[in-house]
Amino acid sequence: MKSFPDHTFIGDGYSWTATFDSHDWAHNANFYFTLKIYRENKVVRSRSVSIDDRMYGDINCKYSNAEISEYIHAVLDSYARKDIRAESD
């Protein structure tokens, strides 16, 4: 798995990046990321996110690495958008 260092812009001056921290295949089968939310290039929130690994690394997995990466990006994006909604409330 990889980090997502390029800012993903989500409107109203907000963007996010995510750093891959670890993969807990043996216990929980999760990826762990640090998600950072920015507003105008200033970090306004940083949080840990746990995401199901969708059988990453399993030779019988029906998903490609690219599909898993797209899935992870979409989940991180949904967390970021939820966080900015909470930030603006």
C-alpha positions as a printed Julia matrix, in Angstrom:
89×3 Matrix{Float64}:
   0.0     0.0    0.0
   1.08    3.58  -0.5
   0.62    7.01   0.96
  -1.39    9.7   -0.78
   0.96   12.72  -0.5
  -0.63   14.82  -3.26
  -3.37   17.13  -2.05
  -6.85   16.0   -3.01
  -8.94   19.16  -3.25
 -12.48   18.91  -1.88
 -13.78   22.46  -2.17
 -13.99   25.69  -0.17
 -10.2    25.82   0.22
  -9.97   22.35   1.77
  -7.75   19.47   0.73
  -6.36   16.31   2.27
  -3.33   14.04   2.24
  -2.81   10.65   3.86
   0.28    8.85   5.08
   0.3     5.06   5.14
   1.26    3.97   8.66
   0.88    0.19   8.73
  -0.93   -2.91   7.55
  -2.27   -5.27  10.2
  -2.81   -8.35   8.07
  -2.59  -10.97  10.82
  -4.9    -9.45  13.43
  -7.51   -7.08  11.99
  -6.72   -7.12   8.25
  -6.69   -3.33   8.13
  -4.64   -0.52   6.65
  -3.85    2.37   8.97
  -3.36    5.92   7.72
  -2.85    9.37   9.16
  -5.3    11.66   7.37
  -4.51   15.37   7.35
  -7.11   17.96   6.4
  -5.83   21.31   5.15
  -7.46   24.67   4.66
  -5.41   27.11   2.64
  -2.28   24.93   3.15
  -2.66   24.89   6.96
  -3.41   21.6    8.72
  -6.77   21.98  10.48
  -7.19   18.35  11.51
  -5.13   15.19  11.72
  -6.56   11.8   12.58
  -5.9     8.09  12.34
  -8.06    6.09   9.95
  -8.45    2.31   9.8
  -9.67    0.78   6.52
 -10.47   -2.83   5.65
  -7.71   -4.19   3.42
 -10.05   -5.94   0.91
  -7.79   -9.01   0.73
  -4.65   -7.03  -0.21
  -1.8    -9.43  -0.85
  -4.05  -12.52  -0.99
  -3.21  -14.51  -4.12
  -6.93  -15.28  -4.52
  -7.93  -11.62  -4.33
 -10.18  -10.56  -7.19
  -9.14   -6.89  -6.94
  -6.05   -5.42  -8.59
  -3.66   -3.23  -6.6
  -4.95   -0.25  -8.6
  -8.56   -1.05  -7.67
  -7.63   -1.4   -4.01
  -5.77    1.91  -4.14
  -8.82    3.6   -5.73
 -11.04    2.11  -3.02
  -8.71    3.34  -0.25
  -8.56    6.82  -1.83
 -12.37    6.96  -1.99
 -12.74    5.92   1.66
 -10.16    8.48   2.79
 -11.94   11.12   0.71
 -15.25   10.34   2.41
 -13.64   10.65   5.86
 -12.1    14.0    4.88
 -15.39   15.36   3.54
 -17.22   14.26   6.69
 -14.57   15.97   8.81
 -14.87   19.29   6.99
 -18.65   19.18   7.36
 -18.15   18.71  11.11
 -15.51   21.48  11.12
 -17.9    23.98   9.51
 -20.89   23.13  11.77
